[in-house]
Amino acid sequence: MKVLEPKVGMLSNHEVLAHITAMKARYTELHHRVGGAHAMKAENLETVLKEVRDYLSHSPCALQTPKHISTFMAAMAPYALEKGELLQILNERPETIAELDCIIEEMEARFEEVKVQGILDVVNSTLPRRPKEMGEGEA
């Protein structure tokens, strides 16, 4: 893998999870096809991939799909948030005003309470619930 243009864009956690899952599949297929000696990779890469995959599989991105993300981005357009703020909302999936306040810079100065609630409503209607909540609700 080669970086052609550094810092061109930001990736969501969903995109990172999809990439490392595909990367693992490529390494596994290459290992079976040409053998372990030819499928060499960096010494700690397997550990890093596993830890990142484990972390992300228990985060909100684990249940997101590209359709969820595009619907969310379209619904958030009227709020004129920064790209970084949108990405953090997508990655963290806040559920309370307090959580949202940690993500949106100067939230109280930029948005009225009705608009803040509207942002939370968009999050709740377009993004799947966090994985831990699904387990708690089913118990």
Residue pairs with C-beta under 8 A, 6 or more apart in sequence:
10 83
10 84
10 87
11 19
12 61
12 64
12 69
12 87
12 90
12 91
13 56
13 59
13 60
13 61
13 90
13 91
14 61
14 64
14 65
14 66
14 69
14 90
16 52
16 56
16 61
17 53
17 56
17 57
17 61
17 62
20 49
20 52
20 53
20 56
21 53
23 49
24 49
24 53
27 39
27 41
30 38
30 39
31 39
56 62
57 131
58 131
58 132
59 91
59 130
59 131
60 91
60 92
60 93
60 127
60 128
60 130
60 131
61 90
61 91
62 131
63 128
63 129
63 131
63 134
64 90
64 127
64 128
68 126
68 127
68 128
69 90
71 126
72 90
72 122
72 123
72 126
72 127
73 86
75 122
75 125
75 126
76 86
76 89
76 119
76 122
79 111
79 115
79 118
79 119
79 122
81 89
81 104
81 119
82 105
85 103
85 104
85 105
88 103
89 100
89 103
89 104
89 119
89 123
90 127
92 99
92 103
93 123
93 127
93 129
93 130
94 100
94 102
94 103
94 120
94 123
95 120
95 123
95 124
95 130
96 120
97 116
97 117
97 120
100 107
100 116
100 119
100 120
101 107
101 108
104 110
104 111
104 119
107 116
111 119
129 137
